[in-house]
Amino acid sequence: IEICLFFTLTSNNLYETFQSGFRSHHSTETALLKVTNDLLLSSDSGQVTILILLDLSAAFDTINHSILLSRLQSSINITGTALTWFTSYLTNRQQFIKVNNCTSPTAPLSHGVPQGSVLGPLLFILYLLPLGNIIRRHNLHFHCYADDIQLYISTNTTATTTLPSLSSCLADIKSWMRKNFLLLNCDKTDLILIGPKSLTPFPHPPITIDNTTLSPSAHIRNLGVIFDSNLTFEPHINQITKTAYFHLRNVARLRPFLSFSAAETLIHAFVTSRLDYCNSVLFGSTSKVLNKLQLIQNSAARLLTRTCSHDHITPVLRNLHWLPISHRIQYKLLLLTFKSIHYNRF
């Protein structure tokens, strides 16, 4: 069923264009690349971008089945036997909790998509389909990754229509979510101003949602990557550095008892994975900033191969077949570009 539904959505172009969650050829990295590129273009043109990250509470658990089935019928044109199947799939479900040998009584599951199912995530993003059109009516840019929704609009310091449009859009989103049994957590919704150093921050009227004022933050976490006001990514790299060295110290304590293969597995799991996560957005960062990541990789290589600190690291990296940080970033960007060009071949 999931394959058939995916084929229907893809062949008829029914997906939300700016929804990257639970879709092949889409990821947190492709979503962040799109948003980062837009932010950099606006900054280069001398504009400041207001970026808002909306926080939804327990979004997968509050889906209304009647609304979802209606949406499948009206937006996806699922009718007849297929609609009957989805109705049967969603209704009269039971849930319980099991801890060791203790099992709780069953309780009806009247809302939400079945957790852990292959259809659950897909049904959720279909439930959110109308949201994109609401945002477009206000001429705002947006991008979604499952229930992580980010809105952004660029302006100059003399703009007078930007903030009313943004406030109106937020009010409409809040209203739509309320009608669709989704809870927007205003207290955890983040706002940041991104642009040239000469323009950030700039004074602006307060932005509110349901009497909650959104105050600009110096940096925010966006799909696991920390954005700062000037997109230097220094806070993000500092966080990677802190976490990576913590794990390297732990591996160092175990290294005398580990085989080469086991140590390499731990380093890749706890360190390399952090160096590579969404690293394509770091393209263009200064060598001073990237050098912090290179020092982490050097330390990991020395730990793995038990190389002394005074020995040259370049031959060690070459023998391990580890690309240096700057080359890893370039490789990732080229790989994503290749896959985008040859989309239908993957």
C-alpha positions in Angstrom: 0.0 0.0 0.0 2.8 2.4 0.9 4.5 1.8 -2.5 1.2 2.3 -4.4 0.5 5.6 -2.4 4.0 6.8 -3.0 3.7 6.1 -6.8 0.4 7.9 -6.9 1.8 11.0 -5.2 5.0 11.1 -7.2 3.5 10.4 -10.7 0.7 13.0 -10.1 3.0 15.6 -8.4 0.8 15.7 -5.3 3.6 16.2 -2.8 4.1 19.5 -1.2 7.2 20.9 -3.1 8.8 22.2 0.1 8.2 19.2 2.3 11.4 17.1 2.7 10.3 14.7 5.3 9.8 11.0 4.5 10.5 11.4 0.8 13.2 9.7 -1.3 15.9 12.0 -2.6 15.1 14.5 0.2 16.7 14.8 3.6 17.4 17.3 6.4 20.5 18.2 4.4 18.7 19.1 1.2 16.2 21.1 3.2 18.9 23.1 5.0 20.8 23.6 1.8 17.7 25.2 0.2 17.0 27.4 3.2 20.7 28.4 3.6 21.0 29.3 0.0 18.0 31.5 0.2 19.4 33.2 3.3 22.8 33.8 1.7 21.3 35.3 -1.5 19.2 37.7 0.6 22.2 38.6 2.7 24.3 39.3 -0.4 21.7 41.7 -1.7 21.8 43.7 1.6 18.6 42.3 3.1 17.8 40.9 6.5 15.8 37.7 6.7 13.4 36.9 9.5 13.5 33.2 10.1 10.9 31.5 12.4 11.0 27.9 13.4 7.5 26.7 14.4 7.2 24.0 17.1 4.4 21.5 17.1 3.5 19.5 20.2 2.8 15.8 19.7 1.8 16.4 16.1 1.7 12.7 15.1 -0.6 11.9 18.0 -3.3 14.5 17.4 -4.2 13.7 13.8 -8.0 13.6 13.4 -9.0 10.5 11.4 -12.1 12.1 9.8 -10.1 15.1 8.6 -7.4 12.8 7.3 -9.8 10.6 5.4 -11.5 13.6 3.9 -8.1 15.0 2.8 -7.2 11.7 1.1 -10.5 11.9 -0.8 -10.4 15.6 -1.7 -6.7 16.2 -2.3 -5.4 12.8 -3.4 -8.6 11.6 -5.0 -8.6 8.3 -3.1 -12.2 6.9 -3.3 -14.1 3.6 -3.3 -12.4 0.5 -2.1 -9.1 2.3 -1.5 -10.7 4.8 0.8 -12.6 2.0 2.6 -9.3 0.3 3.2 -7.7 3.4 4.7 -10.8 3.9 6.9 -10.4 0.4 8.2 -6.7 0.9 8.7 -7.2 4.0 10.9 -10.3 3.0 12.9 -10.9 0.7 15.8 -7.2 0.4 16.7 -6.1 -0.4 20.2 -2.9 0.4 22.0 -1.1 -0.8 25.2 2.2 -0.6 27.0 4.4 -3.5 27.8 7.3 -3.3 30.3 9.1 -6.6 30.8 6.3 -9.0 31.5 3.8 -6.5 32.6 1.1 -5.3 30.1 -1.3 -2.5 30.6 -5.0 -2.7 29.6 -5.7 -1.8 26.0 -7.1 1.7 25.2 -8.8 2.9 22.0 -6.6 4.9 19.6 -9.0 7.5 18.4 -6.5 10.1 17.1 -3.0 10.0 15.5 -1.3 8.0 12.9 -0.1 4.4 13.8 3.4 4.9 15.3 6.1 2.7 13.8 4.1 2.0 10.6 5.4 2.7 7.1 2.2 4.5 6.3 2.1 6.7 9.4 4.7 9.3 8.3 3.3 9.5 4.8 -0.2 10.1 6.1 1.1 12.8 8.4 2.6 14.9 5.6 -0.6 14.5 3.6 -2.5 15.8 6.6 -0.3 19.0 6.4 -0.9 19.6 2.6 -3.2 22.7 3.0 -0.6 24.4 5.1 1.6 25.3 2.1 -1.1 27.2 0.3 -1.9 29.2 3.5 1.7 30.3 3.7 1.9 31.1 -0.1 -1.1 33.5 0.2 1.1 35.7 2.4 4.1 35.6 0.0 6.4 34.0 2.6 9.1 31.4 1.9 8.8 28.2 3.9 10.3 24.7 4.1 9.1 21.7 6.1 10.7 18.5 7.3 7.9 16.4 8.7 6.5 18.5 11.6 9.4 21.0 11.6 8.2 24.1 9.8 10.3 27.1 9.1 9.0 30.4 7.7 11.2 33.2 6.4 10.9 36.5 4.7 13.6 39.0 3.6 13.3 42.7 4.1 15.3 45.9 4.2 15.3 48.3 7.1 12.7 50.5 5.4 10.2 47.8 4.6 6.7 48.5 5.9 4.7 45.5 4.7 6.9 42.6 5.8 5.9 42.4 9.5 2.1 42.8 9.0 2.3 40.0 6.4 4.3 37.8 8.7 2.0 38.4 11.7 -1.1 37.7 9.5 0.4 34.5 8.2 1.2 33.3 11.7 -2.3 34.1 12.8 -3.7 32.1 9.9 -1.4 29.2 10.6 -2.4 29.1 14.3 -6.1 29.2 13.3 -5.7 26.4 10.7 -3.8 24.2 13.2 -6.5 24.8 15.9 -9.2 23.7 13.4 -7.1 20.6 12.5 -6.3 19.6 16.1 -2.7 20.5 15.9 -1.0 22.3 18.7 1.4 25.1 17.9 3.7 25.6 20.9 4.3 29.3 20.9 6.7 29.2 23.9 9.1 26.9 21.9 8.8 28.7 18.6 12.1 30.4 17.7 13.0 33.5 15.8 16.3 34.8 14.4 17.4 37.7 12.2 19.9 36.7 9.6 21.9 39.0 7.4 25.0 41.2 7.0 26.7 42.2 10.2 26.0 45.9 9.5 22.2 45.2 9.5 21.7 42.6 12.2 20.1 43.2 14.5 17.8 45.9 13.3 14.9 47.4 15.2 11.4 46.1 14.3 8.0 45.9 15.9 7.4 42.9 18.1 6.1 39.7 16.4 3.4 37.9 18.4 1.5 34.7 18.3 -1.5 34.4 20.6 -0.1 37.2 22.9 3.3 35.4 23.0 6.0 37.8 21.8 8.8 36.2 19.7 12.1 37.7 20.7 15.1 37.3 18.3 17.7 34.8 19.4 21.5 35.0 18.8 21.4 31.5 17.4 18.9 28.7 17.0 19.0 24.9 16.3 17.5 24.1 12.9 17.2 20.4 12.1 20.3 19.7 14.2 22.4 22.6 12.8 22.9 25.7 14.8 22.2 28.9 12.8 23.7 32.2 13.9 22.7 35.7 12.8 25.5 36.0 10.2 25.6 32.4 9.1 29.2 31.9 10.2 28.2 28.5 11.7 30.8 29.1 14.4 28.4 28.2 17.3 27.5 25.0 15.4 31.2 24.1 14.9 32.0 24.9 18.5 29.2 22.5 19.6 30.6 19.8 17.3 34.1 20.4 18.7 32.9 20.1 22.3 30.9 16.9 21.7 33.5 15.2 19.5 36.3 15.7 21.9 34.1 14.3 24.7 33.6 11.1 22.7 37.3 10.9 21.7 38.3 11.0 25.3 36.0 8.2 26.1 37.3 6.1 23.2 40.9 6.9 24.3 40.2 5.2 27.6 39.0 2.1 25.8 41.6 2.1 23.0 44.1 -0.3 24.7 41.4 -2.9 24.9 39.9 -2.4 21.3 40.9 -3.9 18.0 41.6 -1.5 15.1 38.3 -2.3 13.5 36.3 -1.8 16.8 38.0 1.5 17.5 37.4 2.7 13.9 33.7 1.8 14.3 33.3 3.8 17.5 35.1 6.8 16.0 32.9 6.8 12.9 29.8 6.3 15.0 30.5 9.1 17.5 32.8 11.5 15.8 32.9 11.2 12.0 29.1 11.1 11.8 29.0 14.5 13.5 31.7 15.9 11.2 29.7 14.8 8.2 26.2 15.7 9.2 24.8 18.3 6.9 28.4 19.5 6.3 27.5 20.8 2.8 26.0 23.9 4.4 29.5 24.7 5.7 30.8 25.2 2.1 32.3 28.7 1.9 33.2 28.9 5.6 36.6 30.4 6.5 39.6 28.1 6.9 39.9 29.4 10.4 36.5 28.0 11.3 36.9 24.7 9.4 40.4 24.1 11.0 38.6 23.3 14.2 36.9 20.4 12.6 40.2 19.4 10.9 41.9 19.2 14.3 39.2 16.8 15.5 39.7 14.5 12.5 43.5 14.7 13.1 43.0 13.7 16.7 40.7 10.8 15.7 43.2 9.5 13.2 46.1 9.7 15.7 44.0 7.9 18.3 43.0 5.2 15.9 46.5 4.5 14.5 48.3 5.4 17.7 50.4 8.0 15.9 52.5 10.4 18.0 51.5 14.1 18.1 54.8 15.2 16.5 54.3 12.9 13.4 52.9 14.4 10.2 49.1 13.7 9.9 48.8 13.8 6.1 50.2 10.4 5.4 48.1 8.9 8.2 44.9 10.4 6.7 45.9 9.1 3.3 46.5 5.6 4.6 43.1 5.6 6.3 41.5 6.9 3.1 40.0 9.8 5.1 39.3 12.9 3.0 40.3 16.1 4.9 37.4 18.2 6.1 37.4 20.8 3.3 37.4 18.0 0.7 34.6 16.1 2.5 32.4 19.2 2.3 33.2 19.6 -1.4 32.6 15.9 -2.1 29.2 16.0 -0.3 28.1 19.1 -2.3 29.2 17.5 -5.6 27.5 14.3 -4.7 24.2 16.0 -4.0 24.5 18.0 -7.2 25.1 14.9 -9.2 22.1 13.1 -7.6 19.9 16.2 -8.3 20.9 16.2 -12.0 20.5 12.5 -12.4 17.4 12.3 -10.1 15.6 9.6 -12.2 18.5 7.2 -12.1 18.4 6.6 -8.4 
